[in-house]
Amino acid sequence: MNRTRVIGLLTLTALLAACGQSPSSQAPAAQTPEVIASGPQFVDGEVIVQLRGGLSAQIVTALSALGVQRLETLAVTDGAPLLHARITDGQSVNTKISQLQGSALVRFAEPNWIYQHQATSSDPYFTNGSLWGMYGDGSTPANAFGSQAAEAWGKGHTGSKSVYVGIIDEGYQFDHPDLAANAWVNTFDPVDGIDNDKNGYVDDTRGWDFANNDNTIYDGGTRGSLDAHGTHVAGTIGAENNGIGVVGVNWNVTFISGKFLGRRGGTLTNAVKAVDYFTDLKTRHGLNIVATNNSWGGGGFSQALLDAIVRGAKANILFVAAAGNSGTDNDATASYPSNYDTTAGAGYDSVIAVAAIDRTGALASFSQYGAKTVDLGAPGVAINSSVPYNSYASYNGTSMATPHVTGGVALYASTHPGATAAQIKAALLNSAAPTSSLSGKTVTGGRLNVSGF
């Protein structure tokens, strides 16, 4: 079955007051988040707050008297706890944030934003002309504005199972005929009801569902359309070349699910957990995770999410993000998470922001852009890929352009083992093919070109 639809960028719509003590110097000064009263959505009655470093658990507990109650600790950085908290005194989110920002004990406070979606092989979708995003100048079929993946395949460069990518999105159908061979199985935590790897997630066999707090990363069943967006993204990154359906930029790769988007989108708290999940897998277990794919957006600036992305950047994980589907200039009005920059925290910018182009090379009418903030374009219109259940569909969106680029990152990593995240990003941007529709609209003025990978 072949269905066509436009996917919106998956959208992210995130305490404390002084107790008479001086703040610790351990935590760096935070960027000031912009609290938006209308437009981006957030969870009512909740806030995200990071305390200054060096505060004891007793002080954190005492702060509940100031009208907040700690729900969970999301992370601890340099002794500074990052908390997800509930407002208990009836104050509005914006009022409570203003109160907390005035505290000497608080590094920052922000809303719990809500995010949403943004949307030569023998496989039939490739041979019948439907998979233009994979084509190159000299492939058969050919399209100069495709990712040039077919050119790389012609050189024997088809990816590697030793390269891992995280899919921070909906879940995906891991037993789909085009995806099963590249779906991760966690050997560090076998299914036995015990958290063997002690990461806080019991039996996270295929990854983790942060939206529902369980290990079932695919909730679509055999009939439902749940997790269709995540499944579509996975297929573009790495559907195998098996003679059926579609094929991805990589025929061989390993993807791990960090599901945080559910029926009603996803929250900032769960986005932070998902980003940190992949950082932990890499730093503790040595998995060669080179990038996460982030085809979602919305909400305002979040220091908590930026800090999590910085932690990933320090572990050499790139953060590939959709530019957005509102047709606006991200230089003029920032769009998150694609507008984040990790240079100050990690020494280089791990974020790659992606616009969408169509099969003629034109910037898609819906695609956001930015000469300073959007790095390059990639195929994002009429993109065929895998969807539940064991099916295929055509979607439009910067959500679809983004996994082409993530696939390119993984492909480069497979042929350049040991390359750092900064080196991979530089190679990807330097290889961009000049494109008139992207001149003055993106940093590179060009589109994805993996022919040399």
ABEGO torsion letter per residue (X at the ends): XBBBBBBBBBBBXXXBBBAGBBBBAABBBBBBBBBBABEBBBBBGBBBBBBBBGBBAAAAAAAAAAGBBBABBABBBGGBBBBBBBBAAGBBAAAAAAAAAABAABABBBBBBBBBBAXXBABAAAAAGABAAABBAABOBBBAABAGAAAAAAAGBAEBAABBBBBBBBBBBAABAAAAAABBBBAABBBAGBBAAGAGBBGBAAEBBAAAGBABABAAEAABABGAAAAAAAAAAABBBAGBEBBBABABBBBBBBBABBAAEBBAAAAAAAAAAAAAAAAAAGBBBABBBBBBBEEBBBAAAAAAAAAAAAAGBBBBBBAEAAGBBAAABBBOAAABBAAAAAGBBABBBBBBBBAAGBBBAABBBEAAABABBBBABGBBBBBOBGBBBBBBEAAAAAAAAAAAAAAAAAABBGBBAAAAAAAAAAABBBBAAABGABAAGBBBBAAAX
